[in-house]
C-alpha cells in the first residue's frame, strides 16, 4: 500500500511541477512548484518508512 501512495504522489508532483497555465501568474506558479516538490518529499517519506515488527 505504501508503494501505491508513493507512486501516486510522484505522478501528482510531476504533473504539478510541469504544468503551465497562463492565467495563474507568478505567485500561482511558485505555489504550484512548492506543492509539487512537497508531493515528491511526501512520496519519499512513504517509501522510506519502515515497519517495526518487534
Secondary structure, 3 states (H helix, E strand, C coil): CHHHHHHHHHHHHHHHHHCCCHHHHHHHHHHHHHHHHHHHHHHHHHHHCCCCCC
